[in-house]
Structure formats: C-alpha cells, structure tokens
C-alpha cells in the first residue's frame, strides 16, 4: 500500500462512523476517477476537506455537527465528471464556468444518491463562496467547509508542484 493509500485508509476509518452510507453506497468511489487539482483526485480532495474541516472546527473550539460536516464535506464536489476535459453538457457552458455551476450539479447528484439534511445541502450548495457571492453560508458547518476547501486546494496545488 502506497503512502497516499495509507493516508486515505486512515481518513476513511476516521470518517466512517459519520459517513458509512456515503462510503458504502451511491457513486462516491467514482470521484477517484477524476482529477480535482494537480494530481489529487476529487475523492482525495473531498476527504482532505472533511479532515481539515474537523481539525479547524476542533482547533477553534466551534460547536458543530460532526456528522453533517463530514457528510457535507465528502459530497461538496459530487459532480462526477472531469471538469478539465469537458464542458458542462447539461447547460452547454464551457469548463470555465465549472466553479460557478458545479455546486448545483453536486447537490443534484447527492440528492439522487443519499438523504441529505438541511445543513448538508447548505454545505454543498454554498461551498464556493465568495466566488458565488450570492450564496453565503449560514451555518457553522458550511463556513468550516468553505475555509477548509480553500486550504485543501492551496495545499494540493503546491504539494503536486513540488513533489
């Protein structure tokens, strides 16, 4: 098992008590087929975001629903396509619109495969703030994922450049 595989095995073990239904059902594993940033797959990215979100919430002593945060973070990029290679076929927009449009696609896919709470829907729908300026998060869990998503993206980008 590679070092990267070991890391994600440990992360899944940490998150499984809160998200077994995501790991065991739906199309979650399909996210491992597509690259999100650099060499990081979408599945690896969402697991990084979930982990950073929990660490951030705990470090800041924020009260939050760990289960809803983990599930929302794992599904926040559940769009299930390689955004580097294709336009958004549902509405004919070029891939440059992906940042604005993928939240709705991720939410639609997640709702097809899983029951979502109000907070989980909010995390998925609003995680691209401030790019999607009118979609301001209103719960702690969504704010944690917004911050963690940016942190993970920067980390993945630089790790891939320098590794």
Buried (B, 14 or more C-beta within 10 A) or exposed (E): EEEEEEBBEEBBEBBEEBBEEBEEEBEBEBBEEBBBBBEBBBBBBBBBBBBBBBEBBEEEEEEBBBBBBBBBBBBBBBBBBBBEEEBBEEEEEEBEBBEBBBBBBBBEBBBEBBEBBEBBBBBBBBBBBEEBEEBEBEBBBBBBBBBBBBBBBEBBEEEEEEE
